[in-house]
């Protein structure tokens, strides 16, 4: 139960050290391979091209848990809606909902807002010079998830994640599974997590990246390098989000 918001956030946010992460994905010569691509499709594999790029990560803060129903209700001014499931991740929130939440949380804690909304173009613009709450970037998310580990996951899946084979078809309270080496829980499984980045603007337009897998996901989809996409106004019962903050 959140008694003091400042104290809760101080405990929630974990300092992530600087470093570098290698990201990779597969695309053909013209565009990202569609989400329904399967190895062995006639005429597709010969065009397959692995793309790898390195990203330097500045130190930043990342929440040890995904945003809970309780925290979301408090910041959105809906305390009366807090239920016995308050410590479960908030779900059925879109990317736009998550960005709005970050700005409201910044207001509540006295930080400058990280996001601005262009009323004319409807675009979301980042204020990189501020220390307000925000979504992690795709690179930050993977770097923090792996926490210097080398494999697809930072531990045995049943010890670190809720996924299709052990979730009993439902979301679970945050923090019930073992954390990674940096003290972050549920980076794998339980709910997919929105990231800031566009998936690929040229091919998929405004689709944003989600990471981590969920309670409904097969084992193969729950890993540090698994990347999916969704429309920014889409919401469903296995997508939530985790907050970050830059160190200025």
URKAMO-V57240 format. One record per residue. N is the residue number from 1. RES is the residue in one letter. SS is DSSP state (H for helix, E for strand, L for the rest). PHI is phi as a letter, one per 30 degrees, with the letter a starting at -180 (999 if undefined). BURIAL is I if it has 24 or more other ideal C-beta (glycine too) atoms within 12 Angstrom, else O. Layout:
n=N res=RES ss=SS phi=PHI burial=BURIAL
n=N res=RES ss=SS phi=PHI burial=BURIAL
//
This chain:
n=1 res=X ss=L phi=999 burial=O
n=2 res=X ss=L phi=d burial=I
n=3 res=X ss=L phi=c burial=O
n=4 res=X ss=L phi=b burial=O
n=5 res=X ss=H phi=d burial=O
n=6 res=X ss=H phi=d burial=O
n=7 res=X ss=H phi=d burial=O
n=8 res=X ss=H phi=d burial=I
n=9 res=X ss=H phi=d burial=I
n=10 res=X ss=H phi=d burial=O
n=11 res=X ss=H phi=d burial=O
n=12 res=X ss=H phi=d burial=I
n=13 res=X ss=E phi=d burial=I
n=14 res=X ss=E phi=c burial=I
n=15 res=X ss=E phi=d burial=O
n=16 res=X ss=E phi=c burial=I
n=17 res=X ss=L phi=d burial=O
n=18 res=X ss=L phi=d burial=O
n=19 res=X ss=E phi=l burial=O
n=20 res=X ss=E phi=b burial=O
n=21 res=X ss=E phi=b burial=I
n=22 res=X ss=E phi=c burial=O
n=23 res=X ss=E phi=c burial=I
n=24 res=X ss=E phi=b burial=O
n=25 res=X ss=E phi=a burial=I
n=26 res=X ss=E phi=c burial=I
n=27 res=X ss=E phi=b burial=I
n=28 res=X ss=L phi=d burial=O
n=29 res=X ss=L phi=d burial=O
n=30 res=X ss=L phi=c burial=O
n=31 res=X ss=L phi=a burial=O
n=32 res=X ss=E phi=d burial=I
n=33 res=X ss=L phi=d burial=I
n=34 res=X ss=L phi=d burial=O
n=35 res=X ss=L phi=d burial=O
n=36 res=X ss=L phi=c burial=O
n=37 res=X ss=L phi=d burial=O
n=38 res=X ss=L phi=b burial=O
n=39 res=X ss=L phi=e burial=O
n=40 res=X ss=L phi=j burial=O
n=41 res=X ss=L phi=d burial=O
n=42 res=X ss=L phi=e burial=O
n=43 res=X ss=L phi=i burial=O
n=44 res=X ss=L phi=c burial=O
n=45 res=X ss=H phi=d burial=O
n=46 res=X ss=H phi=d burial=O
n=47 res=X ss=H phi=c burial=O
n=48 res=X ss=L phi=d burial=O
n=49 res=X ss=E phi=b burial=O
n=50 res=X ss=E phi=d burial=O
n=51 res=X ss=E phi=c burial=O
n=52 res=X ss=E phi=b burial=O
n=53 res=X ss=E phi=b burial=O
n=54 res=X ss=E phi=c burial=O
n=55 res=X ss=E phi=b burial=O
n=56 res=X ss=E phi=d burial=O
n=57 res=X ss=E phi=c burial=I
n=58 res=X ss=L phi=d burial=O
n=59 res=X ss=L phi=e burial=O
n=60 res=X ss=E phi=a burial=I
n=61 res=X ss=E phi=c burial=I
n=62 res=X ss=E phi=b burial=I
n=63 res=X ss=E phi=d burial=I
n=64 res=X ss=L phi=d burial=I
n=65 res=X ss=L phi=b burial=I
n=66 res=X ss=L phi=d burial=I
n=67 res=X ss=L phi=d burial=I
n=68 res=X ss=E phi=d burial=I
n=69 res=X ss=H phi=e burial=I
n=70 res=X ss=H phi=d burial=I
n=71 res=X ss=H phi=d burial=I
n=72 res=X ss=H phi=d burial=I
n=73 res=X ss=H phi=d burial=I
n=74 res=X ss=H phi=d burial=I
n=75 res=X ss=H phi=d burial=I
n=76 res=X ss=L phi=d burial=I
n=77 res=X ss=L phi=i burial=O
n=78 res=X ss=L phi=b burial=O
n=79 res=X ss=H phi=e burial=O
n=80 res=X ss=H phi=d burial=O
n=81 res=X ss=H phi=c burial=O
n=82 res=X ss=L phi=d burial=O
n=83 res=X ss=L phi=b burial=O
n=84 res=X ss=L phi=d burial=O
n=85 res=X ss=L phi=c burial=O
n=86 res=X ss=L phi=d burial=O
n=87 res=X ss=L phi=c burial=I
n=88 res=X ss=E phi=d burial=I
n=89 res=X ss=E phi=d burial=I
n=90 res=X ss=L phi=d burial=I
n=91 res=X ss=L phi=b burial=I
n=92 res=X ss=L phi=h burial=O
n=93 res=X ss=L phi=b burial=I
n=94 res=X ss=L phi=d burial=I
n=95 res=X ss=H phi=d burial=I
n=96 res=X ss=H phi=d burial=I
n=97 res=X ss=H phi=e burial=I
n=98 res=X ss=H phi=d burial=I
n=99 res=X ss=H phi=d burial=I
n=100 res=X ss=H phi=d burial=I
n=101 res=X ss=H phi=e burial=I
n=102 res=X ss=H phi=e burial=I
n=103 res=X ss=H phi=d burial=I
n=104 res=X ss=H phi=d burial=I
n=105 res=X ss=H phi=d burial=I
n=106 res=X ss=H phi=e burial=I
n=107 res=X ss=H phi=e burial=O
n=108 res=X ss=H phi=d burial=O
n=109 res=X ss=H phi=c burial=I
n=110 res=X ss=L phi=i burial=O
n=111 res=X ss=L phi=c burial=I
n=112 res=X ss=L phi=d burial=O
n=113 res=X ss=L phi=d burial=I
n=114 res=X ss=L phi=d burial=I
n=115 res=X ss=E phi=c burial=I
n=116 res=X ss=E phi=c burial=I
n=117 res=X ss=E phi=c burial=O
n=118 res=X ss=L phi=d burial=O
n=119 res=X ss=L phi=d burial=O
n=120 res=X ss=L phi=d burial=O
n=121 res=X ss=L phi=c burial=O
n=122 res=X ss=L phi=i burial=O
n=123 res=X ss=L phi=d burial=O
n=124 res=X ss=E phi=c burial=I
n=125 res=X ss=E phi=c burial=O
n=126 res=X ss=E phi=c burial=I
n=127 res=X ss=L phi=c burial=O
n=128 res=X ss=L phi=d burial=O
n=129 res=X ss=L phi=d burial=O
n=130 res=X ss=L phi=c burial=O
n=131 res=X ss=L phi=c burial=O
n=132 res=X ss=L phi=d burial=I
n=133 res=X ss=E phi=d burial=I
n=134 res=X ss=E phi=a burial=I
n=135 res=X ss=E phi=d burial=I
n=136 res=X ss=L phi=d burial=I
n=137 res=X ss=L phi=d burial=I
n=138 res=X ss=H phi=e burial=I
n=139 res=X ss=H phi=d burial=I
n=140 res=X ss=H phi=e burial=I
n=141 res=X ss=H phi=d burial=I
n=142 res=X ss=H phi=d burial=I
n=143 res=X ss=H phi=e burial=I
n=144 res=X ss=H phi=d burial=I
n=145 res=X ss=H phi=d burial=I
n=146 res=X ss=H phi=d burial=I
n=147 res=X ss=L phi=h burial=I
n=148 res=X ss=L phi=i burial=O
n=149 res=X ss=L phi=d burial=I
n=150 res=X ss=L phi=c burial=O
n=151 res=X ss=L phi=d burial=O
n=152 res=X ss=L phi=d burial=O
n=153 res=X ss=L phi=b burial=I
n=154 res=X ss=L phi=c burial=I
n=155 res=X ss=L phi=a burial=I
n=156 res=X ss=L phi=d burial=O
n=157 res=X ss=H phi=e burial=I
n=158 res=X ss=H phi=d burial=O
n=159 res=X ss=H phi=d burial=O
n=160 res=X ss=H phi=c burial=I
n=161 res=X ss=L phi=b burial=I
n=162 res=X ss=L phi=c burial=I
n=163 res=X ss=L phi=b burial=I
n=164 res=X ss=L phi=e burial=I
n=165 res=X ss=L phi=d burial=O
n=166 res=X ss=L phi=b burial=I
n=167 res=X ss=L phi=d burial=I
n=168 res=X ss=L phi=h burial=O
n=169 res=X ss=L phi=i burial=O
n=170 res=X ss=L phi=a burial=O
n=171 res=X ss=L phi=d burial=I
n=172 res=X ss=L phi=c burial=I
n=173 res=X ss=E phi=d burial=I
n=174 res=X ss=L phi=d burial=I
n=175 res=X ss=L phi=i burial=I
n=176 res=X ss=L phi=d burial=O
n=177 res=X ss=L phi=c burial=I
n=178 res=X ss=L phi=d burial=O
n=179 res=X ss=L phi=d burial=I
n=180 res=X ss=L phi=d burial=I
n=181 res=X ss=L phi=d burial=O
n=182 res=X ss=L phi=c burial=I
n=183 res=X ss=L phi=i burial=O
n=184 res=X ss=L phi=c burial=I
n=185 res=X ss=L phi=c burial=I
n=186 res=X ss=L phi=i burial=I
n=187 res=X ss=L phi=d burial=I
n=188 res=X ss=L phi=c burial=I
n=189 res=X ss=L phi=i burial=I
n=190 res=X ss=L phi=i burial=I
n=191 res=X ss=L phi=b burial=I
n=192 res=X ss=E phi=d burial=I
n=193 res=X ss=E phi=b burial=I
n=194 res=X ss=E phi=d burial=I
n=195 res=X ss=E phi=c burial=I
n=196 res=X ss=E phi=d burial=I
n=197 res=X ss=E phi=d burial=I
n=198 res=X ss=E phi=d burial=I
n=199 res=X ss=L phi=d burial=I
n=200 res=X ss=L phi=a burial=I
n=201 res=X ss=H phi=d burial=O
n=202 res=X ss=H phi=d burial=O
n=203 res=X ss=H phi=c burial=O
n=204 res=X ss=H phi=c burial=I
n=205 res=X ss=L phi=i burial=O
n=206 res=X ss=L phi=d burial=I
n=207 res=X ss=L phi=e burial=I
n=208 res=X ss=E phi=c burial=I
n=209 res=X ss=E phi=d burial=I
n=210 res=X ss=E phi=b burial=I
n=211 res=X ss=E phi=b burial=I
n=212 res=X ss=L phi=j burial=I
n=213 res=X ss=L phi=i burial=I
n=214 res=X ss=L phi=a burial=I
n=215 res=X ss=L phi=e burial=I
n=216 res=X ss=L phi=c burial=I
n=217 res=X ss=L phi=c burial=I
n=218 res=X ss=L phi=d burial=O
n=219 res=X ss=H phi=e burial=I
n=220 res=X ss=H phi=d burial=O
n=221 res=X ss=H phi=c burial=I
n=222 res=X ss=L phi=c burial=I
n=223 res=X ss=L phi=a burial=I
n=224 res=X ss=L phi=d burial=I
n=225 res=X ss=L phi=c burial=I
n=226 res=X ss=L phi=d burial=I
n=227 res=X ss=E phi=b burial=I
n=228 res=X ss=E phi=b burial=I
n=229 res=X ss=E phi=b burial=I
n=230 res=X ss=E phi=a burial=I
n=231 res=X ss=L phi=d burial=O
n=232 res=X ss=L phi=d burial=I
n=233 res=X ss=L phi=c burial=O
n=234 res=X ss=L phi=d burial=I
n=235 res=X ss=L phi=b burial=I
n=236 res=X ss=L phi=a burial=O
n=237 res=X ss=L phi=d burial=O
n=238 res=X ss=L phi=b burial=I
n=239 res=X ss=E phi=b burial=I
n=240 res=X ss=E phi=b burial=I
n=241 res=X ss=L phi=a burial=I
n=242 res=X ss=L phi=b burial=I
n=243 res=X ss=E phi=c burial=I
n=244 res=X ss=E phi=b burial=I
n=245 res=X ss=E phi=a burial=I
n=246 res=X ss=E phi=d burial=I
n=247 res=X ss=L phi=c burial=O
n=248 res=X ss=L phi=c burial=O
//
